[in-house]
Amino acid sequence: MTPLFDLPPEWNLSRRTVLKLFGAGALAGGLGYSRLSKPKPSIYQQDTLTLPSQLEQPRHVVVVGGGLAGLACAYELCQRGFQVTLLERSPQLGGKIASWDITVNGEPFRMEHGFHGFFPQYYNLWSLVQELQIRENFKSLNYYSVVYKGDRYKPEVFRPSHSAFPWNIVDLAISSTNRLKWGLNLTKSSHWQVFREISGFNPAHSYQRLDQLSVAEWVSQDFPRGLYDLYFLPFAKSSLNAPDTMSAGELMQFFHFYFFGNPEGLAFNGTCQDMGRSLVEPIARYITEHGGTIVTEAAVSNIYWEQGKVTALDYQTHGATDAVPFWVEANAVLNAAAEPRFFGGGDAVYLLAESQQEALSLSCTHQGCTVHPDATGRFHCPCHGAMYNAQGKVLRGPAQQDLRRYKVLAQQGDRLQLVAANPNPGQTLTVTADYFVLAADVIGMRHLANLMTGAVPLELQTRLTQLPVADPFAVCRFWFDRDFEWEHSWFTSLSGYRLTDSITLYHRIQEDYIDWAKRTGGSVVELHAYCYKEKEFPTQEAVLTTFEHELYDIVPSLREARLLHRELVNQKNFSGYPPGSYGDRPATESGAPNLFFAGDWVKMPFPSGLMERAISSGLLASNAILHQEGLQRRTLLTVRPQGMLSLLA
């Protein structure tokens, strides 16, 4: 038998030993948790036998989705001698860490979906970085701050640590200027239960107890107010799920991975350039240099099932993605009390014509911001000022092309099936393979599930089409003509604002922006809203206006600066983890012998989060294929799989 987790001996604790951690014996009992001896990462599912590492007979794998999950899966399989075809619908690889070219006042830059921090416990991501020999593409940001609006709480600062629980709690209490405001009283039964939950994560039990509750519901039960304000609210939102829509069980997993089970501390790295150049492109180069094929702008149009497995899939080639029909759901916020006319969300919104035979894409053809109609029916772009008439024709630049039109193929309740009115026919290719890995985001997976034909397992298809989506997120990057003083970390979490959840100083982190700031004396600042409510900010104009007002509140000196440019990214495609969703979440293995799943929406067998969750899910999928072929699986690492107080919880 393969052990599920191979733990270092210092983790094997009795209940009595755990209790001693909170008594006088804690000072004398080392147990591997001292400041001098940091616990080692846990190993997930290590093979006990030495097996061949390389494939000896031809095997073909198709990976659908070029985000981190799909890239990691394709990378590992290419290493092992598989023939890999990677299909990505977008023009750029990378998914949520993709980068693309923009021009700001005549100068080229790279834009991305917002700043991402690379934490030290991202063990599986860092192993790829090490193998690719691209460690120099990352830089330490030294420490990490959380700043609170108003004067109730002073900023919290997190630095690298060599201590695990309970010492990291002790360190935090010593360093926190807000420690007397935590509100935690372990003589109260309800507070002791909270402490047991957050320090005693056990997936078998924590989800059973807490998955039916939202975070908001859980903390309403006599939760220490200071702990919630200082840590739970800002860190819960950084999971890209709002407290009122996130499972409390999922939050326990998130906290365990990032803090209570993590001996590395919360300081992290950023990329020296955009994430495309720093991470995505090196992985893609490795894939193509080792025999893999990558096709971007490839839209899957059919997935064939026969006799309990996937036999083939069709995809449209470059430029023909709009020839594939797709479903969109009504936007309840934009429609309000009126008949459904707006469909989709984020930067993919469609307006149904009065005739109900056609829909208009509201994505500006300049940079993709969502336009909105005014009282006269004309459409205005809130980002760069383009204007279109009621039929979507360009009236004013910088846009050069009209808004795109789509035919309505079908309508089912509050859903529309659309296809481009004038699609590029391109070419349809059919590909067969020994294995298929679906690694799209949640919107993409819903779409792929609807494209399955033949003897499709109904339960599987239903689970995929019902994958939950989180509230939308937004990023706005501002260019100013002057710099400003900033006493906090270059990436800082913010709490207490209506919209803004973090601020990033790009002119202090990425080389292109550092160079521009040196030449011009300017600054580049990014604000991020992790999971805002569409009812409060129904249009991108509302998002942009609020971002700008809050930026001047966060950095008052910028009121006197000249705003040179701004870029908005606004999407609704992050994975949701709502109450009650854990049990139905698909795992890596689909039940079909040749179909596997990867992505941050997959049910993970060990603690992980955000980019590490995506990378790890891709490596889990490749490991499942390697195991079927009798090959050595890749060693996967994680933090301690359970909290120290899991026996008590």
N, C-alpha and C positions, 0 to 999 in steps of 0.2 A: 504493500500500500504506500502511496505517496503521502507524506504528512502535509496537512493543509498549511500549517505554519511551523517553521523551525525557529524556535525562540532561543536566544542566549540564556544560559542557566540563571543569570541574575534576575530574570523575569519570573521565575517560578516561586511565587509567594503564597504563604499560608494566610488565612484570614487573620490570625493572631499577629503575624508580621505586619500586615497592612495596618491594623489598628495601632501598632506600636509607632507607626510613622507620625501619629498625632499625639504621642505621649513623650515622656522623657527619653525613651529609647531611640527616638528619631535621630537625635544628634549623634548617637554612637553607631546606629545601624547603617552601614554604608549602602548595602543592597544595590550597588552599581549606580546610585543616583547622586553621587557626590559631584562637586564641581570639577573634580579631577578625572573622573571616569564616566564618560558619556555612554549611555546605552547604545548598542549597535542597532542598525535597522533590522527589522524582521524580514525573513525570507518567505515568500509565498510559493507554495506548491513546487518545491525543488525536486527534481528527479533524483531518485536514490541510486539508479543505475547509470553508468556511463554509456550513452547511446551515440550513434553517428550524428554528426552535426550538419552534414551536407547531403542534399538530395542526389540520388544516383539515377533516377529515371525521370523523364520529362513530366512536369506537372504545371498546369496553367491556373493562375488565380486572377480573377477580376475584382478590383477594389473600386467601389463607387463612393466618391467623396474624397476631396483632396485637402481636408482640414488636417489638424494634428493627428487625429485618430487614424485616418486613412493613410497618411504619410508614414506614420510609425509602423503600421502593419505592412505596408509595401516595402519599407526599408528592411525590416527583419527578414521577410520572405526572399527578397533579392539577395540578401547575404547568404541565404541557405541554398541558393541554386534554383529557385522557382522562377518561372516566366510570369511576370506580373504586368497587368494592364491596369493603369489607374485612370479613372474617368472623373473629371470635375466639371460641373455645369458652368461655373464662373470663369471669366477670363484669367483670374489670378488663383494660384494655389494658396492654401493657408486657412481658409474658413474664417474663423473669428480673429485670427492673427494675420490675415492677408494684408498686403501693402499694395498701393497703386500710385501712379505718377499724377501729380498736380502741378499747376503753375501759379505762383504768387507774385504778382507785379513783375512778370517776365522771368522770374527765377524758378528753376525746377526744384521740387521737393517730393518727398514720399509721404503719403497719408496712410493711416491705418485705422483700425476700429477702436482705438483707445489704448492707453498705457496698460501693460500687463507686467506684474512683478513675478520674478522667478525665485521662489523660496528655496531654502537649502534642503528641505525635506522632499523636494521634487526629485527623488532618487532615480526614477526611471527616465525622466527627461534628461537629467544631468548625465546619465550613462550614455545616452545617444550623443550628447554634446561632446563627451570625452572621446568616444569612438570616432566621431567626425573631426576631432582635433580643431574645434572652433571655440574653445574656451575664451580666447581673446576677444570674441565678439560680445562678451558680457562684462559689465562693470558693477562693482559693489556700490550700493547706495547708502551703505554704512548704518543707517538707522531709519526708523519708520515712525511717523507721528500721527496722532489722531487729535484734531483740533475741534472744539465744540463752540457753537455759536452762543454768544452771551457770556456772562461772567460766573455762571453757576459752577462750571468745571474748568480746571486748568488743563492744558494739553497733556496727553499721555505720550510717552516716548518708549519705543520698543527697540532693543538692540540685540546683536548676536548673543546667544546663550550656549552654555555647555551643560546645562542642568535640565533634568526632566522633572516631571511631577513627583513629589510636591514642591521641590526646590524652586521650580519656575514660578509657582504661586508666591512663595516667600520672597523671591527676588522682585516680583511685580509689586507686592505689597510694600517692600522697602523703598523701591524707586518711585512709586506712584505718589504724586502730590495730592491725589484724590482718595487715598486709602481710607480716610475717615468718613468718606461719603459713599462707600460701597453699599452700606445698608445691610450687610450680611450678618446675621445673628444665628450662630449654630446652636444656640439653646432653644430656638424656635423650631418646632417639628417641620413646618413647611419649608424653612430655609435650609434645614439639614437635608431634606429630600431633594431640593434643587441642587445642593452641592454634590450629593451622591450621583445625581443624574449627569451633571456636567463632567464629573471626574471618573465616572464608572461606565463609560460607553461600552455596550455589548450589543452587536447587531441583532443577535437572536432575541434579545429581551428589550432593548431600547426602542426598536421600531414597533414591537408588539404593544408596548405601553404608551408610546408617544406619537405614532404615525397618524393616528386619527385626529390629533390636535394640531391646529396652526400654532405658530410661535406666539402670535398675539393672544390666542386663547390660553396657552400654557402660562405665559408671564402674567396674565391677569389674576392668577391664583396666588396672591400674596408673594409675588416675586420681589426680591430686593431691588428697589427702584434704581439705586446708584449703579448696580451691576448691569442692569438693562441699558440705562442711558450711556454708560461709559464704554461697554464692550459688546453687549448683545445686539443692540440696534445697529451700530455701524458695521460690525462684522457680519451680522445676518444679511444686511443689504449687499455686502461685498460678495456674497454668494450669488448675486444677481437675481435673488428672489426676495419679494417683500414679506415682512413678518406676518401679514394677514393672510398670505397665500402660500406660505412655506410650512412643510411638515416639521413639527418640533423634533421628531426622530431624526430627520435629515440634518437639522441644525446641530444636534448632538454629534453626529458623524463629522460634520464640518468643523466644529470646535475641537473635537478630539484630534483630527488630522492636523489642524493648524496650531493648536496650543497644548491641550492637556496630554496628548500622546506624543507630542513632538519635542524632542530634546534639542532642536536646532535654533530656537528663537524665531522672531518674526522679522528680522532684517532680511533684505533680499537684494537681488540683482536686477538691473535693467539691461537693455540691449544698447550697444554702442551706436548702432544705426537702427533703422526700422526693422521690425521683426521678420519681414520678408527677406531682406539681405542677411540678417544675422542668424536666422534659424531655418526658415522655410526653404530658401533656395539651396543651402548646403545639403539638406535631406533630399530634395528633388534631384540635385546633381548626382548624388550617390546612386539613386534609383536608376537614372538613365545610363550612368556609366557602368552599371552592373547588369545591363540587359533589359531593364524595365522600360515600358512604354507609358508615357503620360500624355493624355489627351485633355486639353482644356476646352471650354465651350462645347462640351459633349453632354447632350440631354438624353437620358434614358427614356425610351418611349414604350417599352414592354419588357416584362420579366416573366418568362415562361416556366410554369410548373408542370411536372409530370411524374407520377408514381412517387410522390412524397419528397421530391427534391427539385431544385432549380436546374433547368437544362440549358438555358441560353437567355440572352437579353438583347434587345435592339437599342441602338442609340443613334441620335442625329449628330452629324459632324458639325464642324465649326460654322458658326453663324446661323445655324438652323434651330437653335434652342426654342424659338417661339413657335415652331411648327408642332410642338408637343402640347396637347391640351393639359390644363391644370385647373385645380379647384381653389377657390378663395371663399372665405367666410365673411358674412356681413360684419361691418364695424358698428357695433351697438352705440358707441360714444358719438361718432360723427353723424349717425342717423337720428339719434335722439328719439323723438316721438314720431318722426316722419316715416314714410315707407322706406325700406332698405334701398339706398342708392349708392352708398359707399361700401366698398368691400376691401378686405385686406387690412394691413396695419404697418406701422413703421415707415420705411421708405418704399413700400410696395402697396400703394393704395390705388383703387380703381373706382371710377365713377360710372354708374350705369346710366345709359341714355334714357330719355323718356320713352323711346320706342321699345326699350328692353331687348333690343336685338344686338346692341353693341355697347362696349365699355371703353372708357378712355383711361389710359394710364396717367396717373398724376405725378409720375417721377420726371422731374425736369431733365431735359435731354442734355443739359450742360454738365452738372456734377451730381445729379441724382437726388437732390432735395425734393421734398414733396410740395407741390404747388397746391393752392387752395383757391376756390372761386370767391370773387367779391360779389357785391350786390348786383352788378351789371352782367355777371356771368363770366367775366374775364378771369384768367388764372395768373397769380403772381408767385414768383419764387422768392421765399423769404431769405434765401442765402445770398444770392448774387444779383437779384433784381430783374431776372428775365420775366417777360410777360407773354401770355398767349390769349387768343380770343376764345369764345365759348366753344368753338369747334376744335380747339387745341393747336391752332396755327400760330407760329411765332409772330409776335408784334414787336418785341424788343429783345435784344441780346442781353447777356452773352450767348444764350442758346442759339444754335443754328438750325436745329431740326424741330419739326412739329412733335407734339405729344403723340405717343403711339396708341393705335386703336386695336381693339380686340373684339372678335365675334363671340357672342354668347351661344355656346353649344347646348347647354342644359342648365336648368335651375331646379334645385331640390331644397325647398324650404328657404333657409337663409344662406344657401351656398350657390355659387355660380361656377360653371365650368367654362373657361375661356380658352381661346386660341388666337394667335395674332391674325389680324385682318389681312395682312400682306406678308406672310412668312417667307423667309428665304428657304426654298425647298431643300437645299443642301443634299445630303446623301444619308440614307439609312443603312447602317451596318449591323449585322447580327454576329454576336460573338458567343462561342461556347467555351466552357472552362471546366476544370475539375472542381474548383471551389469558387464561391462568391462571397465577398465581404461587403455589406452595406454599412457605410460609415458617413452618411450625410447628417446634417443637423435635424432637429425635430420637424421643421417644416418640410425639409427634403425627404425625410423618412415617411411622413404622411403621404407625400406625393408618390413616392416609390411604391408604397403599399397599394395605392389606388391603381397603379399600373400593372399589378400582378394579374396574370391570366392563367387559365388551366385549373388544375386540381390544387388550388391554394388552400392551406389550412385556415379555416375561418377564424379560429381563436387568435392565431398569429396575426392575421391581417387586421383584425379588430384592435388588438393591442397596439399595433403600429399606427393605425389611423387615429387613435385616441391619445397618442403621446401628448402630455401637457406642455404648454408654452408659457414661459414667464412673462411678466409685465415688460413693456418695451424699455430699451435702454437708449441713451443718447450721449454723444460726445461732441463737444464743440471746441475747436482749436482756434486761438486768437493770436494774430500777429500785431505787436505794438511797436511804436517808434522809439521806445525807451525801456530801460531795465528798471527794476524796483528791488527794494530790500525785502528779504524773506528769511525769517529766523527758524523756520521749520524744515522738515525733510523735503527733498526735491519732488517726491511724491508724498502727498499728505491726504489721509482720509479726513473728511469733514462730516460733522453731524449737527443736526438742528436746522438745516436749510430746507426750504420747500422742495427744491429740485436737486441741488448740487450735492454730490457725495464724495468727490475727491478733486484735488487740483494737482497738476503735473507741470513742472517747469522744464519744458523740452530744451530750452536753450542752455540748461545746465547738464543735460543727460546725453542727448544724441549728437554725434559729431557734426552732421550737416547743419543742425540748428545752432550748435555752439559756434561754428565758423561764421554763420550769418550774423549772429548777435555780436561777435567781435568786429565784424566789418561795418555794421550799421549802428551799433549801440542799442539795438532793439531787444525785444523779448518775445517768446512764444509760450503761451500758457494754454493748458487744456483743462476743461472741466468735464466731469463725467457724472451722469445720472444713471445709477445702476438699475433701478426698477421703478420708474415713475408711474403714476396713475394717469391714464388717458383722459379720465373725466376732468382732471385738473388742468391738463395741458393737451387739449384735443388736436391742436395743429402744431406744425413745426415753427410757425411764427411765434406761438406762445412759448414754446421751448426755448427758442433763441432769445427772445426778449427777457425771459426769466434768468437764463444763464448770464446774460450781460449785466443785468441789475445785480445779481448775486456776486458776480466777479468783482464789481466795484465795492461791494460790501466787504468781501474777503480781502481784497487788495485796494484800499482806498486811494493810494497814490496813482493808480492807473486811471483815475477819473481825469487827470490832467494830460494823459498820454493820447496820442492819435492812433485810432484803430485802423490798421492797414488792410487787414484781410481776416476772414473767418471761414472755417470749414465745419460743416455739420455732418455727423453720421448718426442715423436714427433708425434702429431696426427692432423687429419683434420676432426673434428666432432663437432665443436662448432657452435652454432646457428648464422646464418647470418641475418643482418637487412639491406638489401640493399635498395636503393631508389625505391619507388613504391611498396614495399612489404607489407606495413601495411594493406591495404584493403583486401588482400587475405589471411592474416595470420589466421589460425584456432583459434577459441576461445575454452573455456572449454567444452561447449556443442556442440556435433557433429551434431545435428539435429536428430539423432537416439535416442529414449528414454532411451536406456540402454548403450550407449557408450559415454565416456568422455575422454578428453585429459588433459595431464599434462606435464610440461616441460618448460624450459626457452624459448622455441620457441613459446609458446602459446600467443595469443593476451591477454594482461592483462587489466583488467578494472580499475586498479589504479597503481600509480607509484611504481616501484620495479626494482631491478637489481641483476644480477648474482645469488648467492646462495639464496638470499631472494626471487628472482623471481621464482626459482625452487620450494622452499618450499611452497610459497604462491600459486603457480599453483596447487600443489598437494592438498592443503587444499581447494582450490576452487572446485576441482573435488569431494572431499569427501563431501563438503557442498551441491553440486548439488544433490548427491545421498541422503543425509540426508533430503533435502527439498522434494524430491519425496516421501520419506517414512514418511513425516509429523513429522520429528524430529527437535529439536533445532539445528540451524547451529552454527558452531564455530565462535566466534567473531574474525574478521580479522582486523588488524591495518595497517596503512600506514602513510606516511608523508602527509602534506596538499596536497589534490589532484590537486590543481591548483596554479599557481604562483600568488603572490600578485598583479602583474601588468597585469594579464590576461585580465582585462577589457580594458586596454589601447592597448594591443597587438592585 
